[in-house]
């Protein structure tokens, strides 16, 4: 992603970009609170590809709640996508 001609490489840049677009990028802790699960569960789902995420650099991961909810609903209905 680019921010003012420079690559947006850290979590603050990504949060700023999403905020400007009316989106809110969540971290693992925030996702866990919203879904009522443990942070470890969110980490496991991320590793398994169960929920979509945005990787920022090597260690930072952010999530968009509407995408996660949609993915989990599809999986619950029997769809694997």
For each residue, the residues with C-beta under 8 A, 3 or more apart:
1: 7 8 13 14 17
2: 5 6 7 8
3: 6 7 8 13 16 17
4:
5: 2
6: 2 3
7: 1 2 3
8: 1 2 3 13 14 16 17
9: 13 56 57
10: 13 14 56 57 60
11: 14 15 25 27 56 60 62
12: 15 16
13: 1 3 8 9 10 16 17
14: 1 8 10 11 17 18 25 54 56 60 62
15: 11 12 18 19 24 25 62
16: 3 8 12 13 19 20
17: 1 3 8 13 14 20 21
18: 14 15 21 23 24 25 62 64
19: 15 16 22 23 24
20: 16 17
21: 17 18
22: 19
23: 18 19 64
24: 15 18 19 64 65
25: 11 14 15 18 54 62 63 64
26: 30 31 34 62 63 64 65
27: 11 30 31 61 62 63
28: 31 32 39 42 43 46 61 63
29: 32 33 39
30: 26 27 33 34 63
31: 26 27 28 34 35 42 51 63 65 68
32: 28 29 35 36 37 38 39 41 42
33: 29 30 36
34: 26 30 31 65
35: 31 32 42 68 72
36: 32 33
37: 32 41 42
38: 32 41 42
39: 28 29 32 42 43
40: 43 44
41: 32 37 38 44 45
42: 28 31 32 35 37 38 39 45 46 51 63
43: 28 39 40 46 47
44: 40 41 47 48 50
45: 41 42 48 50 51
46: 28 42 43 49 50 51 53 61
47: 43 44
48: 44 45
49: 46
50: 44 45 46 71 72 75
51: 31 42 45 46 63 67 68 71 72
52: 63 64 67 68 71
53: 46 61 62 63
54: 14 25 61 62 63 64
55: 60 61
56: 9 10 11 14 60 61 62
57: 9 10 60
58:
59:
60: 10 11 14 55 56 57
61: 27 28 46 53 54 55 56
62: 11 14 15 18 25 26 27 53 54 56
63: 25 26 27 28 30 31 42 51 52 53 54 67 68
64: 18 23 24 25 26 52 54 67 68
65: 24 26 31 34 68 69
66: 69 70
67: 51 52 63 64 70 71
68: 31 35 51 52 63 64 65 71 72
69: 65 66 72 73
70: 66 67 73 74
71: 50 51 52 67 68 74 75
72: 35 50 51 68 69 75 76
73: 69 70 76 77
74: 70 71 77 79 80 81
75: 50 71 72 78 79 80
76: 72 73
77: 73 74
78: 75
79: 74 75
80: 74 75
81: 74
